[in-house]
């Protein structure tokens, strides 16, 4: 879940999974 929070700050809100991948 923490990973999602980090992406949440980025413009990848629509596709946070992409940042993790």
C-alpha positions, 0 to 999 in steps of 0.5 A: 500500500505504501508504494501506491501512496508514493505514486499517488503524489505523482501524475500517475494517479490514473495508473499508479500500477504503471509506476510500480511495474 
